[in-house]
Amino acid sequence: MAKKKDGHHGGAWKVAYADFVTAMMALFIVLWICKEKPKLAAIIASTFKDPFSGFKGGSTDAAGQISLEDEKMTQDEIDKKVEQVSAEVQKMINKDEPDDSLMEVQITSDGLKVMLFDNPKKPFFEPKTSKLTKWGEFVMESLSWIIEKNKLNVFIDGYVAKAEEPIRKNYGLWELSIDRANSCRRALINYACSPKLIFRVTGFGDSKPLEDTEPESEENDRMLVTLNINPIK
């Protein structure tokens, strides 16, 4: 009687190998998403810090972001919050070399106004363009995290100094001011800020120079970012 050959029993390793490859692919996908989407990475990190945050009276939107229920704040609480945000902005952006020629922060009845100057000594934009310099990118990145953390409403206004000649054919100061404001908006969203927090983006060209300055003064090349605590009705 012929001896029956033993069957093959080596298939189990294939299942284990397939599981390993799938897990590695998932890991690479998560790492890639975290690199491309910093805001999502921050949400994932906060989930690990407080995995039960979704069960504390909040709600989760379609993107998986946890949002707390709206709470009414007294005027005193709002004032304290504005002062806190003001201190955060000063500390994060202007801590190394405080310089009023680069940034001014003012608390007003409209909220916190952050004036950012396109100073030739430390430009905010590349000359005659809406492209942010490294300094401009750093400032917008810093602001984006403060805005997102505190859920602030954002208004962005672009202004430029008066010039005798247009930048190029069919492209003047009005176009440049609105393009710069939009460049700041895109930078905020790219780093961390939710698009829902941005309520207005405006360009004023050279129509509104600062008081006590000549229209051609370099101080009029500026961005104004207003941060508001109150929900907009």
MARRO-75952 format. One line per field, with one value per residue (C-alpha): residue in one letter; x, y, z. Coordinates in steps of 0.1 Angstrom, whole numbers, plus 5000, padded with zeros to 4 digits. Layout:
% MARRO-75952
residu: c(A|...)
x: c(X|...)
y: c(Y|...)
z: c(Z|...)
***
This chain:
% MARRO-75952
residu: c(M|A|K|K|K|D|G|H|H|G|G|A|W|K|V|A|Y|A|D|F|V|T|A|M|M|A|L|F|I|V|L|W|I|C|K|E|K|P|K|L|A|A|I|I|A|S|T|F|K|D|P|F|S|G|F|K|G|G|S|T|D|A|A|G|Q|I|S|L|E|D|E|K|M|T|Q|D|E|I|D|K|K|V|E|Q|V|S|A|E|V|Q|K|M|I|N|K|D|E|P|D|D|S|L|M|E|V|Q|I|T|S|D|G|L|K|V|M|L|F|D|N|P|K|K|P|F|F|E|P|K|T|S|K|L|T|K|W|G|E|F|V|M|E|S|L|S|W|I|I|E|K|N|K|L|N|V|F|I|D|G|Y|V|A|K|A|E|E|P|I|R|K|N|Y|G|L|W|E|L|S|I|D|R|A|N|S|C|R|R|A|L|I|N|Y|A|C|S|P|K|L|I|F|R|V|T|G|F|G|D|S|K|P|L|E|D|T|E|P|E|S|E|E|N|D|R|M|L|V|T|L|N|I|N|P|I|K)
x: c(5000|5014|5023|5001|5020|5017|4996|5012|5008|5027|4998|4994|5024|5008|4978|5002|5023|4992|4980|5015|5016|4980|4990|5021|5002|4977|5005|5021|4987|4982|5017|5012|4978|4994|5021|4998|4970|4985|4950|4939|4971|4963|4928|4943|4968|4941|4921|4950|4954|4917|4900|4867|4864|4836|4814|4816|4786|4801|4792|4812|4809|4813|4850|4853|4861|4848|4831|4818|4783|4781|4784|4774|4802|4798|4815|4842|4849|4852|4875|4898|4898|4908|4937|4948|4948|4967|4994|4996|5000|5028|5046|5044|5052|5071|5090|5125|5127|5097|5094|5065|5076|5067|5036|5011|4985|4956|4925|4894|4856|4857|4881|4918|4934|4968|4985|5012|5036|5054|5086|5114|5139|5119|5093|5060|5056|5079|5083|5051|5036|5012|5037|5045|5081|5094|5087|5051|5046|5058|5035|5004|5013|5015|4982|4965|4971|4960|4928|4919|4927|4905|4879|4881|4863|4887|4885|4914|4920|4948|4962|4991|5010|5002|5024|5028|5028|5008|5026|5019|4993|4958|4971|4972|4971|4935|4943|4975|4957|4930|4955|4976|4945|4936|4972|4969|4936|4950|4980|4958|4936|4967|4983|4954|4925|4891|4876|4844|4862|4871|4842|4857|4886|4889|4914|4914|4942|4957|4924|4929|4964|4971|4965|4995|5013|5020|5000|5034|5048|5060|5038|5008|5019|5001|4977|4951|4938|4909|4901|4867|4855|4818|4799|4788|4750)
y: c(5000|5033|5057|5088|5120|5146|5177|5211|5230|5262|5285|5301|5324|5339|5351|5366|5383|5398|5412|5427|5443|5457|5472|5488|5503|5517|5532|5549|5563|5578|5593|5608|5623|5638|5654|5668|5678|5694|5703|5666|5656|5680|5664|5629|5639|5655|5622|5602|5628|5626|5596|5602|5639|5630|5619|5652|5670|5678|5668|5653|5667|5649|5653|5637|5670|5674|5707|5718|5731|5769|5786|5822|5844|5874|5906|5902|5867|5880|5908|5884|5861|5889|5898|5862|5859|5892|5878|5846|5865|5887|5858|5835|5859|5888|5872|5873|5908|5930|5955|5979|5983|5946|5941|5960|5944|5964|5955|5973|5971|5951|5925|5920|5938|5925|5949|5932|5955|5946|5962|5963|5954|5922|5918|5900|5895|5891|5925|5935|5900|5882|5855|5853|5853|5829|5855|5859|5821|5819|5847|5831|5796|5810|5829|5799|5777|5805|5811|5774|5767|5796|5793|5829|5846|5861|5892|5899|5933|5941|5975|5988|6021|6045|6039|6061|6032|6000|5968|5954|5958|5953|5945|5974|5981|5969|5935|5933|5941|5915|5889|5894|5891|5859|5846|5851|5833|5803|5802|5802|5773|5754|5753|5748|5773|5760|5777|5783|5807|5832|5856|5883|5888|5923|5944|5982|5991|6024|6040|6039|6051|6052|6085|6109|6091|6100|6077|6065|6056|6020|6018|6016|5983|5962|5935|5938|5906|5912|5883|5883|5863|5868|5845|5863|5864)
z: c(5000|4990|5018|5019|5015|5043|5033|5033|5066|5057|5049|5083|5078|5048|5068|5095|5068|5051|5085|5091|5056|5061|5095|5080|5052|5077|5097|5067|5057|5092|5092|5057|5067|5099|5078|5052|5076|5108|5120|5119|5136|5165|5168|5168|5195|5217|5214|5228|5257|5265|5248|5266|5256|5232|5262|5281|5268|5234|5198|5170|5135|5101|5102|5136|5153|5189|5195|5229|5234|5232|5265|5272|5286|5308|5297|5324|5311|5276|5287|5305|5275|5252|5275|5277|5239|5236|5259|5239|5207|5221|5237|5207|5179|5194|5222|5208|5196|5205|5177|5171|5136|5129|5149|5171|5193|5206|5226|5213|5216|5183|5197|5196|5166|5154|5130|5110|5091|5058|5071|5044|5072|5079|5051|5056|5019|4989|4972|4952|4956|4979|4987|5024|5035|5061|5088|5074|5074|5110|5121|5104|5117|5152|5149|5134|5165|5189|5168|5166|5203|5214|5187|5177|5149|5123|5101|5077|5061|5036|5031|5009|5006|4977|4947|4916|4891|4889|4898|4863|4836|4849|4884|4909|4946|4951|4936|4957|4989|4985|4972|5004|5026|5009|5012|5049|5050|5031|5055|5086|5072|5060|5094|5119|5116|5107|5077|5097|5120|5091|5087|5064|5040|5026|5005|5008|4984|4993|5003|5041|5051|5089|5106|5108|5080|5043|5019|5005|5039|5043|5075|5053|5038|5065|5074|5101|5117|5141|5165|5181|5211|5206|5183|5152|5148)
***
